[in-house]
């Protein structure tokens, strides 16, 4: 439950720090992606295998997905795009972005279905 609290916490720094530490020990480097305009993606794993946003919102809107959508325009070879958030159920947008509740993410951060 502590991990779920951290991911669902309102503090973006705490949430991003936990996700960063969860992925730090992997073989692929963890970075972020940002344009000069300010559009960004919180985490990019390896050579664009996984792009992930961490949001405290209980309802993900198109505005929350701007960075992930822009990333794929600039880098069409992006693997998975994921938003970790407080929505109650997992779902996938029409353009393939996975919306994952924090609890689901915590259960399978390195499952084969999350990291291609």
Protein Blocks (a to p, Z undefined) as FASTA:
>chain_A
ZZmmmmmpmblklmmmmmmmmmmmpmbdcdddddfkopacfbaghjhkaccdddfbfbdc
fklmmmmmmmmmmmmmbcbdcdddfbfbdcddfkopacddfklmmmmmmgfklmZZ
